[in-house]
């Protein structure tokens, strides 16, 4: 079942979307030969090393700025990249063709309060807010690097609920990571485990928020 915890019998008051791998495709293979090039590392090795780095939580939760992160990663992977070059490579993993259509968010926004809730960093935020048209449909944008907390910590979900002015039982949350969905469900939110656009659109059709 795509819903973990309570499901909704009617349209929600608010819908909270994760960004990466729900709205924006993420292709880490674009890091191959760039970030890990000097050391011959694959994109998966790079990801594992970054996530294990003691500064990763600081980067994701806004305790480290973009220039300091660039210097840290440049030294870590022996990169001959200036800041602008690094940002271009860092953002290259975000595919410009979205998973969900922009018209979906336009229609949902006419009936529900929409929010983004993402574990992300300042470089990615600046890039997708400037590049992707779908962002305009989301008056509420909760980013880990701005609120100082990451999913699946309860505090970031509570922050999002306050921003959309909705109770947990009035809210639908969508994420591709099961642990994040389970955390939301544990707070009484109707949490949807995203695995495909088709399945989610079918659910919105059932709620009469979208016509297949």
Buried (B, 14 or more C-beta within 10 A) or exposed (E): EBBBBEBBEEBBBBBBBBBBEBBBBBEBEBBBEBBBBEEEBBBEBBBEBBEEBEBBBBBBBBEBEBEEBBEBBBEBBEBEBEBEBBBEBBBBBBEEEBBBEBEBBBBBBEBBBBBBBBBBBBBBBEBBBEEBEBBEBBEBBBBBBBBBBBBBBEEBBEBBBEBBEBEBEBBBBBBBBEEBBBBBBBBBBBBBBBEEBEEBBEBBEEBEBBEE
